[in-house]
Amino acid sequence: MEYKHHITAVTVLLTAVLFVFSFASVGAQSRRGKASFYSKRATGARSASGERIHHDSLTCAHRTYPFGTRLKVTNLRNGKSIIVRVTDRGPHTRGRIIDLSYGAARALGMLAQGIAMVEVERVERLKVPYRDEEETGLPDFEFDFEKMQQSFLREMLSARLNGPLKKKEGRSALVSNREEKIKKTERKP
């Protein structure tokens, strides 16, 4: 009787340990297998997540990963890798582990092959791709908006005050020139 109790306890303990370790390694797990890609004609179709498929997007279809999961896919033939986002379910062909968008397949260099051996691993935290304090070679501009506003206001006020007067002066000069021409033509006969 005591023997059965020990076997049950050991079985429960082993089951618990296996259960814990099976979920602990899921995040760091990588799989190798065949990848295919969507045709350009799939552009505009709805994926299983409800998003529209576009051939230039870096997306993929995977059977088990949740939508929105980022995966690093590496082409084992040439070593190129890309990070894609899961937006669809599939592939529905036996022996394949992932379906890539046309743009992702182009980035991996597998368009000519059609099907490629890849390694797929989940990316937990994706860092934002930017560089701190890098020289761009462009000049730095500093604007003093307060001075700009004051000079703009001065120009506006002077234009309002001087603008209409100049137009009237110019207009009266044109009128007087025309009157002089008319008078000259009347004197000639």
Summary of the structure (lengths in Angstrom):
residues: 189
radius of gyration: 37.2
end to end distance: 146.0
largest distance: 146.0
contacts: 442
relative contact order: 0.14
helix: 40%
strand: 21%
